[in-house]
Amino acid sequence: MFSNVDATSNVFEWLVFLLIKYSKMFMEGTLVTLYVATLGTLIGIILGLIVGLVQDAATGENEGILRNILVCIGKIVSKIYVELFRGTPMIVQGMIIYYGLRQAGVEITSITAGLLVMFLNTGAYMSETVRSGISAIDSGQREGALAMGLSGIGAMIFVTLPQAIRNIIPEMCNTFLTNLKMTSVLNVIGVSELFYMAKTAGGTYYKYFEAYLAIAVIYFVLCFVFGRIIALLEKLLRGRKDYVLAAEYIESEV
């Protein structure tokens, strides 16, 4: 009984010691993690929007031969890209991109390679989300926009896409939380994020359990804080529920 208590106390003491001694290192790792996750997610979302729009683009006799050819090529390229990045682990993608580019003579830093992997991976997953979000919008919305004189592109940009984006914002936020944790796999190519820092700190005293426990606490705090912020954002996007429809108001007045 006492040995278990002593062991727990020893772990706690080492945990506090590592957090204090390597606080600057853990802070730097946290900033790198946030930087890669945030920028990678934002660029990935933009890429996902583009790929999703390409996948949703329609072809037809009235669209023009050149446009149909370009759309078909775009669909094939985007399909290959999505399948490749959705069908392989991010850790493998990081190794291939980083060492592959360096072997090809491209001087790329580990953090640049990490960002490249992050936004390419995010774009592949977000493209499917965007496509599903667009498909969920009633086709009557697009038809109504076309009837009012908007072009196909105009109807997509001003009518369909804004509604689709609003519907997929929760998924965008969840993707950011996932990327926040997935940055840990980028340590294999030397990105100095939290996991890399914990491995370095733990190796100094051979206290890997305590070091990884320390970053587990940091990851939890980050995800908890951002999770609450995202929940608040989703609540604001849902709007008020105490409104009265115009038709109901008129009936009540009559």
DADAQUI-V56090 format. One record per residue. BURIAL is 1 if it has 9 or more other C-alpha atoms within 8 Angstrom, else 0. Layout:
BURIAL
BURIAL
This chain:
0
0
0
0
0
0
0
0
0
0
1
1
0
1
1
0
0
1
1
0
0
1
1
0
0
1
0
1
1
1
1
1
1
1
1
1
1
1
1
1
1
1
1
1
1
1
1
1
1
1
1
1
1
1
1
0
0
0
0
0
0
0
0
0
0
0
1
1
0
0
1
0
0
1
1
0
0
1
1
0
1
1
1
0
1
1
0
0
0
1
1
0
1
1
1
1
1
1
0
1
1
1
0
0
0
0
0
1
0
1
1
0
1
1
1
1
1
1
1
1
1
1
1
1
1
1
1
1
1
1
1
0
1
1
0
0
1
0
0
0
1
1
0
0
1
1
0
0
0
1
0
0
0
1
1
1
1
0
1
1
1
1
1
1
1
0
0
1
1
1
0
1
1
0
1
1
1
0
1
1
0
0
1
1
0
1
1
1
1
1
1
1
1
1
1
1
1
1
1
0
1
1
1
0
0
0
1
1
0
1
1
1
1
1
1
0
0
0
1
0
0
0
1
0
0
1
1
0
0
1
0
0
0
1
0
0
0
0
0
0
0
0
0
0
0
0
0
0
1
0
0
0
0
0
